[in-house]
């Protein structure tokens, strides 16, 4: 299983938005290892749809994910 830095490096090959998304997903869990499968799934989308589409989707999804975690923290 890859480590966090390797996942971030793979994401950076697709672009900065994908890199930011992977960093956000890794940071959203108490232990980064809990997010590895999610990150691998996201990166696998790049093979299916291409890096350009993955990058565009990552940009939108990072915004939504950050908003969600902000609201979750506000509930506590």
Backbone as a ProteinNet text record, in pm:
[ID]
protein_1_A
[PRIMARY]
XXXXXXXXXXXXXXXXXXXXXXXXXXXXXXXXXXXXXXXXXXXXXXXXXXXXXXXXXXXXXXXXXXXXXXXXXXXX
[TERTIARY]
86	0	90.3	57.8	140.6	126.8	220.9	211.3	154.5	129.9	66.6	145.5	276.4	358.5	354.3	352	346.1	212	103	-27.9	-32.2	27.1	31.1	114.5	226.1	310	236.2	162.8	84.6	-21.2	-85.9	-190	-131.9	-12.3	51.9	77.6	92.3	113.3	-10.5	-128.6	-252.4	-271.4	-227.1	-238.8	-254.6	-247.8	-253.9	-388.2	-498.7	-629.8	-644	-592.9	-596.8	-507.1	-392.7	-301.8	-370.1	-436.6	-506.8	-619.2	-691.8	-800	-745.9	-638.4	-580	-530.7	-468.3	-425.1	-544.6	-654.1	-774.6	-835.8	-842.6	-897.9	-810.3	-679.6	-588.8	-602.7	-620.3	-632.6	-768.4	-865.4	-1001	-1020.6	-927.3	-939.1	-846.3	-884.6	-802.4	-664.7	-660.9	-535.5	-533.1	-430.6	-426.7	-443.6	-400.5	-411.2	-556.8	-649.6	-791.2	-841.8	-768.8	-811.3	-742.4	-653.5	-575.9	-664.1	-763.4	-849	-928.3	-975.7	-1048.3	-957.9	-835.8	-740.6	-706.6	-686.1	-656.1	-772.9	-894.4	-1012.2	-1019.3	-987.7	-986.3	-880.8	-761.8	-653.4	-682.7	-755.4	-792.1	-885	-962.7	-1049.9	-969.2	-845.8	-759.5	-727.5	-717.5	-692.4	-816.3	-932.4	-1056.3	-1097.1	-1078	-1129.5	-1022.4	-899.2	-790.9	-761.5	-638.4	-593.5	-665.3	-699.2	-764.8	-902.3	-980	-1112.1	-1101.7	-1003.6	-982.1	-948	-864.5	-823.6	-944.4	-1028	-1146.8	-1243	-1264.2	-1352.3	-1294.4	-1164.9	-1099.2	-1113.6	-1104.9	-1117.6	-1253.9	-1358.9	-1494.9	-1514.8	-1467.9	-1492.9	-1417.6	-1299	-1223	-1301.8	-1361.5	-1441.9	-1557.9	-1629	-1743.5	-1698.1	-1588.6	-1537.4	-1496.7	-1430.1	-1389	-1512.5	-1613.3	-1736.3	-1803.9	-1810	-1873	-1803.2	-1670.6	-1596.6	-1609.6	-1619.9	-1640.5	-1774.8	-1877.7	-2010.9	-2012.8	-1944.7	-1939.6	-1873	-1765.7	-1696.6	-1784.4	-1863.5	-1950.2	-2062.5	-2103.7	-2209.2	-2165	-2036.7	-1984.9	-1981
-117.7	0	123.7	222.5	343.7	429.3	517.3	609.4	743.2	832.7	960.8	1043	1049.6	1129.8	1076.4	946.6	886.9	918.5	912.3	946.8	1092.8	1180.1	1322.1	1343.7	1272.3	1283.5	1235.3	1125.1	1075.3	1177	1236.6	1335.1	1458.7	1498.7	1617.9	1600.1	1477	1452.8	1490.5	1482.9	1522.4	1672.6	1735	1879.8	1925.3	2056.3	2109.7	2088.9	2089.4	2068.5	1925.1	1830.3	1689.9	1669.4	1734.3	1726.4	1781.5	1894.3	1956.6	1865.7	1802	1710.7	1594.1	1533.6	1419.4	1463.2	1580.2	1631.8	1654.2	1704.1	1729.6	1599.3	1500.1	1370.1	1306	1310.7	1253.7	1325.6	1456.6	1534.7	1525.2	1468.7	1462.3	1345.5	1256.7	1139.1	1152.5	1087.6	1090.9	1031.5	924.8	861.6	860.6	917.2	923.5	787.5	680.2	547.5	510.7	569.3	541.1	597.5	688.7	752.7	695.5	601.6	551.5	494.5	414.5	353.7	460.2	560.7	669.8	742.8	770	839.3	757.3	628.2	542.2	538.9	540.8	544.9	672.8	784.7	913.6	911.7	866.7	863.7	767	660.7	564.6	628.8	728.7	799.3	867.3	907.4	967.6	872.1	743.2	643.8	625.2	631.1	608.5	730	850.1	970.4	1068.4	1045.9	1134.6	1239.4	1285.4	1380.5	1514.4	1557.7	1687.5	1688.7	1582.9	1575.4	1552	1472.6	1450.1	1581.9	1660.6	1789.9	1883.5	1888.1	1974.4	1929.8	1800.3	1748.4	1767.4	1752.7	1768	1910.2	2006.3	2146.9	2171.3	2121.3	2139.6	2061.3	1936.5	1850.8	1896.9	1951.7	2002.5	2111.8	2201	2309.4	2252.4	2155	2094.1	2022.7	1950.1	1874.7	1967.8	2077.4	2173.4	2236.2	2271.2	2328.9	2229.7	2103	2000.2	1987.3	1980.3	1964.7	2089.9	2204.9	2328.2	2324.7	2279.4	2270.1	2164.1	2054	1948.5	1999.5	2075.2	2129.7	2232.4	2307.1	2408.5	2343.3	2223.3	2153	2110.1	2087	2034.8	2137.6
0	0	0	-80.6	-88.4	36.8	56.3	169.4	121.7	215.2	185.2	84	100	9.4	-133.4	-147.4	-281.2	-347.9	-271.7	-327.3	-372.6	-293.5	-328.3	-453.7	-465.7	-585.8	-709.9	-697.7	-811.7	-851.5	-751.6	-779.4	-847	-807	-864.9	-1014.2	-1060.1	-1203	-1283.5	-1221.3	-1289.5	-1286	-1175.8	-1165.5	-1022	-1000.3	-863.9	-794.8	-867.9	-804.6	-755.5	-832.2	-789.9	-669	-669.7	-554.9	-429.6	-443	-329.6	-279.8	-372.6	-333.9	-253	-298.9	-227.3	-89.5	-81	48.9	140.7	85.9	164.9	214.6	127.2	166.4	273.9	255.7	356.5	490.2	485.7	608	674.9	604.1	658.5	754.5	759.1	846	965.8	1072.7	1192.8	1166	1088.5	1048.2	895.4	832	684.9	616.5	681.3	621.8	593.6	667.9	648	514.9	454.5	330	206.3	223.2	109.6	-0.9	33.5	-69.4	-144.1	-72.7	-137.9	-235.6	-192.4	-279	-402.3	-383.7	-498	-595.8	-543.9	-629.8	-711	-647.4	-717.1	-826.6	-793.6	-891.7	-1005.8	-977.5	-1080.9	-1184.7	-1143.3	-1237.7	-1348	-1316	-1416.6	-1530	-1498.7	-1602.9	-1690	-1628.2	-1702.7	-1786.5	-1731.5	-1796.4	-1842.7	-1805	-1844.7	-1738.5	-1739.9	-1638	-1646.6	-1765.8	-1782	-1714.5	-1735.4	-1673	-1523.3	-1481.2	-1338.5	-1270.2	-1332.9	-1276.8	-1264	-1365.3	-1360.8	-1250.8	-1239.9	-1135.9	-996.4	-984.4	-854.2	-801.6	-891.5	-852.4	-789.1	-851	-798.6	-669.6	-668	-553.4	-429.3	-445.4	-330.5	-260.8	-337.7	-280.8	-200.3	-255.1	-186.9	-60	-67.4	47	160.4	127.8	229.9	294.8	215	268.3	363.9	325	406.8	541.8	540.5	665.7	752.7	692.9	768.8	839.8	770.3	832.1	941.7	919.8	1022.1	1150.3	1135.7	1252.7	1324.2	1249.6	1309.9	1390	1354.1	1425.5	1565	1581.3	1709.4	1814.9
[MASK]
++++++++++++++++++++++++++++++++++++++++++++++++++++++++++++++++++++++++++++

